[in-house]
Structures are given as C-alpha cells and as structure tokens.
Amino acid sequence: MIQEYEWAIWAIFFLPLGSFLVISLIVRPFFNSFPQQSSLITILAIGGSLGLSIWTLQSVIAEGAVPVGFGSHEWI
C-alpha cells in the first residue's frame, strides 16, 4: 500500500528542483523583465512539495506504523 505513494515522494524532491531548472533555463534568459514570475514559480513548487509532504505523512500515519520502503534504485 505504501508503494503507491512513491510518486509523491519523488515529486516532493523534484518539484523545487524542477522550478530551479525552469527559472534558470527559461524564465531568466527569455523573460528577465518579469521577476515576479520566478517568485511565483518558486512559491508554487515549494507549496506543492509542502502539500505532498503533509499528504504523505497523513497517509503513513493513517496506515499505522508501516515503514516506508521502496524497491532498490540502482541509479542513485
């Protein structure tokens, strides 16, 4: 049951990283005259990570003391 939340755990990590890449590769070079877009993208990514973190924590607590365990990822 816990493995169905693996996508959320990866999204918690990759949302802020993705926002950094979008800002540094797209927004800053092409839309530098709109700095508010960068802040909005960052806030949305961090807020999304926070929401997913809270949802994942709530899901793990609701299932009892089940350890969060996923398969081995060799590329890490």
Secondary structure, 3 states (H helix, E strand, C coil): CHHHHHHHHHHHHHHHHHHHHHHHHHHHHHCCCCHHHHHHHHHHHHHHHHHHHHHHHHHHHHCCCCCCCCCCCCCC
